[in-house]
Amino acid sequence: MPFRWRNSHLFWPLAALGGLLLINLLLKPEFFAIRYQNGHLYGSLIDILNFGSPLAIVAVGMTLVIATRGIDLSVGSLVAISGAMACLTISRGADQQSLHLVLGAVLLALAVSVALGLWNGLLVAGAGIQPIIATLILMVAGRGIAQLITSGQIITVTSKPYHFIGAGWLFTLPFSVYLAALVFLFAAWMTRRTSLGMFIEAIGCNPAASRLAGIRSRSILLAVYMFCALCAGIAGLITSSNVSSADGNNAGLWIELDAILAVVIGGTSLAGGRFSLAGTLVGALLIQTLTTTIYMLGVPPEITLVVKAFVVLAVCLIQSPSFRRAIAARGVPRKPVASRQEVSRHG
């Protein structure tokens, strides 16, 4: 049976991404200009990879959560907590340039993120609370925790090793791009080279049947929410180190919504079951490309979110098989219904 490429879950996200790039090519040809300077690559495409890395990392973790028929609304707060914890630790150190101090701060921030992910997992898998409610609790409280850590102020650090995480360069590319690639490859290996991916899909498709089949669904759920929190913690380190400061109020604001959109655009159903990490990566690049395109075209900031919402809505509708069938059905002429006299005449 020939492969129907239009039915691939990657086709429409890639088509939308290609459409955005074509618009930039026609309206802003300099969008594709890449220059080499001081051993680094610069350009809009590099900026998309750089600034889209935190979203891609969070979206990878969100994909596994959604595949289990769950949701994690707390990732934005975890981004803020992770950055705040790392910057606070570094700011209180005797020598901010100490590599040991930075490594300790990074490990502490990630450990706190994983612990809060365990909290989400316990509420979902242990207490049986709906995922949207369980993570909404930490979404609200976590933002307050981040502001308590920073005492309601913006903590600024001058650590060059920490600044390298979000603003450093390695082999001509931003270091954050390598972090995003590492998280993606690790998640892909764990879900496609081990049985973890099959267990996640089984839990998402039918939790009761998966338990009867002997799958330890609670352990899988705990691991998934902890990994999602770890991804948010890494994104928080990138975000805060890029500006060498931690803002408990604004860091990671609404990134959970962009992550969910990236997962849905990538072809993963919110109903759980089968998932696509590659599709999620394309979805994250699509959202970041859309944001960059809007700014380059000079769209007023007041309507940026509205334009972004309409474009994402259009992509999701085009990607929906039921919507495409409904549109196709409108173009098919209906057969005339024969009258009773004609039926009796041709009897």
N, C-alpha and C positions, 0 to 999 in steps of 0.2 A: 504494500500500500504506500503510495507516494507521500512524502512528508508535506503536510499543509503548513507552510511557513507562516501564513497569516494567523493561524490559531496558536502560535507559540506565545507564551506569556511574556517573552522578551521583545516581540515584534513591535507592539504599540508603544511601549516606553522608549525603545530605540528610535522609532519613527518620530515621536514627539521631540526627542533630544536632537535628532537630525534636523527637524523643522526649525527648532530654535537656533541651531548653528547656522542654518541657511539664511534665516532672517538677519542674523548678525553679519553674515558674509555680504548680503546685499546692502544693508544700511550702514554697517560699520566694518569695512574691510580690515581696518587696523586691529579688530578684535582678535584675529588669528596671528598677529605679529608676535614673534618670540625673539627676544634679544638675549645675547650672552654677555654678561658683564661681571667682572671680578669673580669668575668661576661659578656664577649662579645664572639660572635661567629666569627671565622675567617675562610677563605677559598676562593677558586676561585668562588664557587657558591654564596657566600655572596658578593664577589666583583662585580659579575655580577648584582646582585640586587641593590647594592649601586651605582655603576657608571652608571648603566642603568636607574636610577630613573629620572634624568633630561630629557633624551630622551623620556622616557615613558610619562612624564607629557606633554611635548611639542607635542608629537604624539597624545595624547588624544584631545587636542585642535585642532590640524590639521585635525583630523578625521571629526569633526563637520563642519569645513570650507569646506573640500573637498566634504562632503555630500550635501552641498548647490551648488555644481558645481563651487566652487571657489578654491583658493589656497592662501597661505600666505607665501611669501618668506622673510618676515621681522622678523621672530621669532628669528633668530640668532642675529640680531642687537638688538632686544628687550632684549635678554639674557644679552648682553653686557651693555646695558643702565641700566637695573635693578641692576646688580651687581655694576656698577660704581656709581649710585646714592646712593645706600645703603652704600657703603664703604666711599664715600665722606662725607656723613652726619655723619657717626660714627667717621671718622678721625678728623672732626672739633669739635667734642663734648669735653666737659671738662673731662668727665670720660667715657672711652670706655667700662668699665665694667658695666655701668648703664643699667639695663633692660629696663627702660623707653626710653633711647636713642636708643637702638636697635629696640624696637618695633616701635618707630617713624620713624626710617630709613627704616624698612621693609614696613610699611604702605605707606610711601612716594614713595618708589620704585615701589610698586604694583599699586599705584594710577597713577603714570606716565605711567606705562605699559598699564593700562586700557585706559587712555586718548589717547595714541598712537593707541591702538586697535580701539577706537572710530573714530580716524582719518581715519584708513583704511576702516572702515565700511562706513563712510560718502562718501569716494571716490567711493566705489563700489556700495552702495545702493542709495546714493544721487546723485552723479555726473554721475553714469553709466559707470565709467571707468572699463575696464576689470580687474579682480582680479589680474592677473599676473603682469600687469603694475602698478596698484595702490599700491600693496605691494612691487614691485621692487623699487619704489620711496623711501619708508622708509627703505628698505634693504640697499640702497646705502647711503642715508642721515643719517640713524640711526647709522651706524658705525662711521660716522664723529661726530655725536652728542655724542656718548660714549667717543670718544677721546677728544672732547672739555671738557666734564665733568672731565675727568682725566688729562687734560692738556697734553695729549700725554705721560703721565707717568703711571707706575703701582702703584696704591694706596694700601698700606699695612696697615692693621689694626691688633690690638692685643686684640680684644674683644672676650672673651670666650663665652658669650651668643650668639654672632653672629656666632662664629665658630661652635657652637653646631648644627646649622641648617643643615650644610652640612657634618659635621664630628662627630656629637654627636651620642650617642647610647641610645636606650630605649628598655628595656626588651630583651636584648641580641642582638638586631638587629640595624643596622644603622637607624638614625632618618629619613633620606631621603626616606627610603623605606616606612615609614608610611605616609609621605607627598604624595608620588606617589599613594599609595593605597587610600588615602583620596580623591585626585583629581579624580581618576578613579571611585570610588564609587559614588561621587557626580554627575559626568557626566552621569553615568549609571542610577542613580535614576532620574535625570532630564529628560533624554531622553526616559526612559522606564516606569516610573511611572507617568509621566505627558504627556500632549499632545504635548510637545515641540519636541520630537523625530519625531512624525508623521508630524508636520509642516515642520521640516527640510527636511525630505524625500520628502514631497510634493513639496517644493521649488526646490530641486535638480532634481526631475523627470520632472516637468513641471512648470516653474516659472509663465507663463502666466495663466495657468489653476488655479494655487494656488491663484493668485490675484483675479480671477473671483469667486473663492470659498469663498472669504472673509478673507483669511489669510493675515495678515499684514506682508508681506514679508520683507519690509524694516526694520521693528523693529526686526524681527528674524535675519536678516543679521547683523544688528548692534550688537545684543547680541552675536552672534556667533563669530564675529571678536574680540569683547571685551574679550570674554572668552578665546579665543586662545591667545590673548596678555597677559591675566592674567596668563595663564599656562606658557608662556615664561618668564614672570616676576618671577614666583616661581622657575623655572629652573635656572634663573640667580642668584637668592639668594643662591640656593644650590651650584652652581658652584663656585661662588666667596667666599662664606663662607668656603667651603671645603679647599681652599688654603689661606684663610684670606687675599685675595687681589683681586683687580679688574684690568683687562687688557682690555681696550676698543678696542684693535686691534684684539686680538685672542680669547677672550671669546665668546663661542657659535658659533665659525666659522664652517660653513657647517652643523650645526645641523638641519637646515631646510631641507636639502637633505635627511639626515637619517630619519627625521620624516616622510617625504613623502614616503620614501621607506617602513617604518614600516607600514604606513596606507595601501599602495598598497599590500604589502605582506599579511597583515591581511585580505584581501578580499574586501576592499572598493574600488569601481570603481572611477576613476578620472572623469567620466562623471556625477557623482552625484547620488543622490537617496539613496538607502539602504546602511547602514553602519554597521560596527561591531567594537565596542569598545574592546571587548574581543580579536578579531583578531588583532587589533592594538597593544594590550598589548603583545600578542605572537610575533608579528613582531618586536617590540622593544627589547624583550628579545633575539630573534634570532640574531638581528644585534649586540647587545652587547656580546652575546656568541661567535659570529663569530670573533669579534675584540679580545676578550680574548683568543680564541683558536689560532688565528694567532700569537699573541705575545708569547704564551706558546710554540708553535711549533718552535719558533725561525726563523720565516719568516723575511727576511731582510726588514727593514723599507721602502726601496726604492720601493718595489713591493707590500707592504701591501694593498694599495688602489686598485691595479690592481686585486689582489686575491679576495678582498672583493667584487669588482664590478662583477667579473665573477660568484662568488657564488650567489650573489643576483640575477643576470640575470638568472641563472639556476633555482633558486627557482620560479621566476616570470613566466618563460616559462613553467615549470612543472605545475604550478598552473593554467595556461591559458587553458580553455576548448577547444578553437579552436586549440591550439597547440597540445593538447593530441589527438584530433580527427584526425588531420593531420598525426601524428605519427602512430596512430592505422590504418589509411587507407592504409599506406604504407605496412603494414604486411598482408593485405587481398588480396589474389590472384584475379586477374581480370578474369572474365568469357570471354572465347574466342568468338569473333564476328563471327557469321555464314556467310559464303559466299553466293552470290546470287544463285549459282547453288544448294547449299544445301537447301536454302529456297524454291526454285522452285521444288526440288525433293520431299521434305516432304510436299509441298504445302498445 
